[in-house]
Amino acid sequence: MSDGAPVAGPDGAPRCPWALSAAEYVAYHDEEWGRPVRGDDALFERLSLEAFQSGLSWITILRRRAGFRAAFAGFEIAAVAAFTDEDRERLLADAGIIRNRAKIDATLANARVLTEWEPGELDGLIWSHAPDPAARPAPRTLADVPAVTPESTALAKALKKRGLRFVGPTTAYALMQACGLVDDHLQACVARRA
């Protein structure tokens, strides 16, 4: 059992211990998690998936990500904003996604709100909450990785103030981790950027 310190992966390289708990995690950990994500549609997808993940394991979402992308028109904001009541019913019946009414409704409502924003505004708002990387020491173990930070609390408040739903401080921090606003790969992890 890991003490939260890096663990040798299948190739012998040290990784964050969570990356080895399921086969799909290794590629996600090494190639995606913590890498910068830019663009309104790409960030809308991550924001939506983090909301769907709330209360569940990320592996549940990762294994259904292709289904989510198909069901939600590739998370193109304008396309999702145009979804009708029939689309909502289709989503509620789609076994390829998480069929949570509140999360589906939030995703549709968020897309409609975001169509009122200027291009690049979501990207700019999210990235304006990235903390100074020099002010954050690299975590040595999972115990050093927070679930919430002042920046994620401020991001959640800013998103809610602008009308977005289903985004609290913990979801906002998970978004920040997944999209590279913070690098929470452990210090000795092979995937850490610096």
PAMIKOL-643467 format. One record per residue (C-alpha): residue number from 1; x, y, z. Coordinates in steps of 0.05 Angstrom, whole numbers, plus 5000, padded with zeros to 4 digits. Example, Ala and Ser with C-alpha at 12.3 -4.5 7.8 and 13.67 -1.06 7.14 Angstrom:
1	5246	4910	5156
2	5273	4979	5143
//
This chain:
1	5000	5000	5000
2	5027	5069	4982
3	5040	5122	5034
4	5022	5174	4982
5	5093	5178	4955
6	5108	5164	4881
7	5103	5091	4860
8	5141	5056	4803
9	5096	5046	4743
10	5097	4989	4692
11	5159	5020	4660
12	5194	5030	4727
13	5186	5106	4726
14	5158	5138	4788
15	5086	5164	4784
16	5033	5194	4828
17	5002	5132	4863
18	4931	5146	4837
19	4957	5138	4766
20	4968	5064	4776
21	4901	5047	4806
22	4870	5032	4738
23	4900	5018	4669
24	4867	5078	4637
25	4898	5125	4687
26	4971	5117	4665
27	4961	5150	4597
28	4913	5202	4626
29	4963	5218	4681
30	5024	5220	4635
31	4994	5256	4575
32	4936	5299	4599
33	4929	5313	4673
34	4964	5377	4692
35	4978	5397	4621
36	4953	5466	4600
37	4885	5466	4567
38	4863	5529	4531
39	4802	5549	4492
40	4730	5560	4512
41	4702	5495	4485
42	4759	5453	4514
43	4750	5486	4582
44	4674	5478	4578
45	4685	5404	4567
46	4732	5398	4627
47	4685	5440	4670
48	4626	5397	4651
49	4663	5331	4662
50	4688	5355	4730
51	4616	5371	4749
52	4593	5302	4726
53	4650	5272	4767
54	4626	5305	4831
55	4611	5249	4881
56	4641	5196	4835
57	4710	5169	4818
58	4745	5203	4760
59	4755	5134	4728
60	4680	5130	4719
61	4681	5194	4677
62	4746	5176	4641
63	4716	5109	4618
64	4654	5145	4591
65	4689	5206	4562
66	4678	5184	4490
67	4604	5174	4506
68	4600	5243	4537
69	4634	5275	4476
70	4585	5241	4429
71	4525	5258	4471
72	4544	5331	4481
73	4565	5348	4410
74	4639	5348	4427
75	4624	5400	4481
76	4620	5455	4429
77	4587	5510	4470
78	4542	5536	4415
79	4517	5467	4396
80	4502	5447	4468
81	4467	5514	4480
82	4420	5497	4423
83	4399	5430	4453
84	4323	5422	4458
85	4278	5387	4508
86	4283	5326	4463
87	4359	5328	4469
88	4352	5332	4545
89	4308	5270	4545
90	4358	5235	4499
91	4414	5251	4549
92	4373	5226	4607
93	4365	5160	4571
94	4437	5154	4546
95	4473	5096	4581
96	4539	5121	4554
97	4540	5180	4603
98	4522	5193	4676
99	4447	5204	4674
100	4442	5253	4730
101	4386	5303	4717
102	4417	5360	4757
103	4485	5352	4724
104	4454	5348	4654
105	4411	5409	4667
106	4472	5447	4693
107	4513	5430	4632
108	4458	5454	4585
109	4446	5517	4626
110	4521	5532	4629
111	4527	5526	4554
112	4469	5576	4546
113	4502	5625	4594
114	4569	5618	4559
115	4540	5636	4491
116	4529	5705	4520
117	4603	5713	4535
118	4655	5740	4488
119	4701	5690	4453
120	4759	5674	4499
121	4724	5701	4560
122	4716	5633	4595
123	4789	5617	4580
124	4811	5685	4607
125	4769	5680	4670
126	4793	5610	4688
127	4866	5624	4674
128	4864	5690	4712
129	4858	5647	4775
130	4922	5607	4763
131	4967	5615	4823
132	5040	5635	4815
133	5076	5568	4806
134	5138	5595	4841
135	5096	5606	4904
136	5075	5532	4906
137	5126	5480	4927
138	5121	5414	4890
139	5081	5363	4931
140	5123	5305	4956
141	5064	5260	4975
142	4990	5260	4963
143	4981	5289	5033
144	5013	5353	5006
145	4959	5361	4952
146	4900	5404	4974
147	4828	5392	4954
148	4811	5467	4957
149	4854	5530	4953
150	4839	5604	4959
151	4846	5608	4883
152	4796	5552	4871
153	4747	5584	4920
154	4755	5650	4883
155	4746	5615	4815
156	4683	5580	4838
157	4654	5645	4864
158	4672	5681	4799
159	4639	5627	4756
160	4577	5625	4799
161	4572	5701	4799
162	4572	5698	4723
163	4515	5648	4723
164	4549	5580	4718
165	4522	5522	4758
166	4550	5460	4792
167	4619	5488	4805
168	4642	5492	4877
169	4713	5503	4904
170	4731	5429	4902
171	4706	5421	4830
172	4742	5485	4812
173	4807	5458	4841
174	4800	5392	4804
175	4790	5433	4741
176	4853	5473	4757
177	4892	5408	4767
178	4866	5375	4704
179	4876	5436	4660
180	4946	5454	4683
181	4932	5517	4723
182	4970	5480	4778
183	5019	5423	4772
184	5002	5374	4827
185	5044	5317	4800
186	5088	5296	4858
187	5159	5322	4859
188	5191	5256	4839
189	5136	5239	4787
190	5159	5227	4716
191	5103	5271	4690
192	5120	5333	4731
193	5139	5391	4684
194	5187	5427	4730
//
